[in-house]
Amino acid sequence: MKNADMPAMPLDSQAEGDIAQGYRYSHTGLTKREHFAALAMNGLMSMDIKGRLGPRATAAGAVKYADALLEALEDS
């Protein structure tokens, strides 16, 4: 599995109690790529006060930043 597809904050736990006794569950949540893109999008949106970029351009830019970060992490 590529680093970009790995879970950003995986959760593996075992529930306790009468109803879920012995039930194991796992939640992978967002991938690292999705998480990094969301963080980048937050930063891009905070810089674009007048909303000139628009949502599609902002999202595309955020994905490019996320991919660049993942590539840099692979190289290090």
Buried (B, 14 or more C-beta within 10 A) or exposed (E): EEEBEEBBEEEEEEEEEEEEEEEEEEEEEEBBBBBBBBBBBEEBBEEBEEEEBEEEEBBEBBBEBBBEBBEEEEEE
